[in-house]
Amino acid sequence: MECSLKGKTIVVTGAGQGIGNELCRTLDQLGAKVIAVSRSPGPLEALKKDCQKIEIVQVDLSDWSATRSTLGALGKVDGLVNNAAIAIIKPFPELTEADFDSTFNVNVKAAFNVAQVLVPKMEAGASIVNVSSLAGLKAINGHCVYSMSKAAIDGLTQNLALELGPKKIRVNSVNPTVILTRMGRDNWSDPAKADPLKAKIPLGRFGEVHEVVEPIIYLLSDRSSFINGHSLPVEGGFLAGN
């Protein structure tokens, strides 16, 4: 089943590394016009060097006004992937006001802001995919403020699906467990930490980056034309046994 995105303009936030970076490269290979957004100029320039057709946009999404002025200059958009996020993982008593504010400014407020700026540039058939987390659906020890932010993203997904559905704009999220990006490998390299979580996954492993990228591409494409307002777990069966 081919998921064609050829000629469609797709905006991807958090494009500097991990899932967002790999998604941009895959979309480019599929013939989409990719607008890669990140606050980090170095990774954006490296992406541009490898994929010369990709348009890069450097902006700090935690800056509400800069985001609106920068992304407001874009033209018609056919798809948006709200992928930018930070993960502050600490026991609940150790979380600070700064941890809370930083997490929600990037993970929730920025996604809301980007969508509000870009939705007026979308026409019928457009699709938004929010990159959430298994932690938005299931409590995970030490993930309190991160889990709260991802649950908020799932709430944004459902509400936008309801409000934008009459305009024929679909909104869904993907909710992965640990994905072996560079950051994922660093954070979960200790078997004492990783093995208990892996033991709860029937497939017995964490996910690879392409295993999140491909569902996102499906949700962006017309192949998912009647899927709207859903949070798709990408977690190897974790929820089946928990």
N, C-alpha and C positions, 0 to 999 in steps of 0.2 A: 504494500500500500504506500504510494508516494504521497508525501505531504508537501505540496508545492507552495512555496512562498516567493517564487520568482517575481521580481519587480515590486514587491511590497516593501514599504518603508517601516522598519522595526526599530524602535528605540529600546536600548538595553542599559539600565543603570548598574553600577557596580561592575563595570566592564574591565577593570584593571587586572583582575585575577580570578582564579577559581571558576565557578560555574558561569559567571557572566562573561569572562574572557573566552572560554571554550564555546559558549553559546554564540558569541559574535562571530567567531571563526567558522562555525558550522553554518550559521545563517548566510554568511558571505559565500560559502561553497554552494549553497542552495540557490543563489542568485538573488537574495534579498538585498535591498539597500539598507545597510546597517548604520545606525547612529549610536556610537558607543560613548557612554557617559561615565566619567570617573573624576574623582578629585585629584588623582595622582597622574601627573603628566608623563612621567617616565614609562609606566606600563602602557599608557595610551599610545605613545610614540612607537613603542615596540610592536604593538598590535597593528598600527598603521603601516609600519615597515613591512610586516608579513602579509598584510591584507590591504593593498593600496586603495581599494575602492571604498573601504570603510571610512565614514566620516567620524571624527573624534571631537568630543565636547568635554572640556575640562571645567568642572564646577563643583563646589562643595555643596552637596545637597542639604546639609544641615543649615545652610544659609538660605532662609525662605525667600528673601528678595532677589538674591543673585540667581537662584534657581528659576524664579518666575521670569526674570528679564532674559536669561540665557536661553531657556527652553521655549520661551514665548516667541522667539524669532524663527522657530522651525516652521516648516510648511506642513502639508498634509501628512498624517501619520496613520498607518494601517494596523500597527501593533505596538504594544508597550509591555516590557518585562521589568517590573519593579523588583530588582534583585539586590540592590545595595543594602547592606546591613552590617552591624557589628554584633559581636557576641561577647558579653561580659559574664563569665561563668564564675560565680562565687556562692558560698553558703549565704542564706538569707540574712543572718545577723551582720555579715560583713559588707553588704551592699550599701553604697553611699548615695546621697542625693545626686552627686555628679554622675554616678553609674546609671541611675534611673533616667536622668535627663538626657544623657548622651545616647542611651539605648533608644528611648522613645523619639528623640529628635531625628535620628537616622532611620530607624526601622519602621516607624509609624508616620510621624509628621511629614517626613520627606516623601514617602510613598503617596500619601494623601495629596501633597502639594503638586508633585509631578503629574499625578492623574488629573487633578483639577486643571492644570495648565494644558495638558495634551488632549483631553477628551473633546474640547471644542474643535480640534483639528482632525477628528475622526469622523468617518462616514459609516453607513450601514455595512456590516460585515467585518468591522474592526474587532480586535480581540486584545484584552488585557490579561496578563498572567502575573500574579503576585507570587514571589518565591517566599513561602512561609516555612514551616518546620513541623516535624513530628512533635516538637515541644509545644506547639500551639494546640495540639489535640490531646496530649498526654503529659501529665506532670513528670518531670525528670529531675532527679536530685541535683541541686546546685544551679538550676537553670531559671530561678524564679522570675527575675526581671526580663530575661530573654523570652521565657515562655509567655509572659504577659504581653510582650510586644508582638509576638507571633499570633497569639489569640486575637489581638486587635486587628492584625492584618487579615485574618480569616473573617472577622466581622466586617471589615472594609470590603472584602471580596463579595460577601453576600449582599451587602447593601448596594454596592455599585451594580451588581447583577440585576437587582430589582429595579433600580432607577434607570439604568441604561438599556435594559432589555427592550423597552418600547422603541428605542432608537436603533435596535438591531446591533448593538455593541455587546459582546459577551465578556464576562469577567470570571476567571477561575484562579485557583491557587494550586501550587504543588507543595507538598509537605514532606520533605525528605528527612530521613534519619541521618546519622553521620555519613558524610560523603568525603571520599578520600582526595580532596583538594590538598594543596600544600599545607594550608592551615589545618585541615582536618587530620592529616597525617601527623603533624606536629602535636596537636592537642590530644590525640588518641593513640600515641605511640607506646604508652605504658600498658602492658598487658593487664596489670592489676586494675587499671581503670577501664580498659576496653573490653576485656573478656566477660565481665558480668553483663554488659549491654549486649554483646554479640550472642550470649547464651539465650537472650530473650528473642532473638531474631531467628525464625525457623530456617532461613537460608544460611545462617551461621557466619555472616560476614557483613561488613559495611558496604555502602554503595560506591560505585565509580562515577566520575563526573558525567560521562556520556549517558548514564542511566537516569540522570535528571534532565539533561539537555534534550533528550529525545521526547519525553513527555511534554516539555515546554513547547517544542516545535509542533507537536500534534495539536496542542491547545491553541496555538497561534493560527493554525491552518484551518481551511474550510472543512477538513475531514472531521472536525469536532463541532460542526455547525449547530448542533442541538444540545451541546454541553455548556451549561451556564450556572454559575453560582456554587460551584463545587470546590471542595478542598480534596485534592488527590494525594493520598498517602503514598510515598515512595520509600518503603521501609522493610522490604523483604519478608513481610508477614508479621511484623512485630505486634500489630494491633489484634491479629487473629488469636493470639494466645495471652493477651493482657487486657 
